[in-house]
Amino acid sequence: MNLEELTLDLFLLKPHPHVVKRLVEAAEKITLNPVKLKPPIFKPRQPPTPASIITGVDGGFQVKELCGGSLIIATGVAYTSSLSLIEDLEPVIEAEVRLADVDEPVAWAEALERRLTFKSASRAVIERKPEAVFIDGGLLLHPTFFASKGDCKIEVEGCLMELAKLLNLTEKIGINIAGIVKRPRGKLFDGIHRDAALLDLEEGEATEPRPAEEASVRRYAEAFRKVGVKLPEIMVSYVKTSSRREPLRVEYPSWCSFDEILATILATSDSVMGVPVHVVKADVHTKVHGGIVKAVYSRLLYRLLAEYGERAEDYLRPIRGESLEES
């Protein structure tokens, strides 16, 4: 076949049948070992009143690799409303754009997103005065954050400081705060199997709260000490909000009322997604989709050409394989 005979369909993704066959054979050799554990169950005493004001918080980010560096776009959104009318016309928004040459752009973006998430939550606590704050993701950062170096490490430390401010603020005012982990991978109960697959819970049930994993807490406490802050005791429970999904992992400081936290989670989570509605609403507003990336990039490119001329265009040219259209 010569170059003239090449057609578009030759470049389309089509798995070779021999590759599929080998992969299926490899899958047949995997050992499946499902295990179930019926844990002690915790149930709330009473539901929250419809007048309760709830804040859901989430963050989002995108990283695009350009010839001149990594374009990082990150947001944090706090969505607040009563339970009687789920509507927030002016959610609290934090947003930043960076263009930098860094070794760990994705890790840096994740730390920046988390910092903006905690910052928007603090603003919502002060400006909107909710009775409970639910943050998408755990209060305990993923262990990979603590292996960061250089500029990324500085961003992680800033993230920890912002979290410390938020926890101190909520404790001082007396507000319940919890991190909602939608895709938990913890092994709190037996140290071997993932809790999400291990726990045998019915819809509406939650495990009795217990302290977070010792290894995670020890690493986290050390990071807090380095920035001059003491880590509060973090408690963990798994909540089955829907029979159609795995349980949520809920992380909260020990001073909070888990009875109230659980009641509010169950009252605000639908039976399909199984996630508190205020967190879902925040997630909708915080997504950094392709349209946002193009808007930010277009503004940067316009400034570059206006100030330096067309010869400087390579500075903001996406590297080969990078697309500004993808979200």
Summary of the structure (lengths in Angstrom):
residues: 327
radius of gyration: 22.9
end to end distance: 36.8
largest distance: 75.1
contacts: 1022
relative contact order: 0.16
helix: 42%
strand: 22%
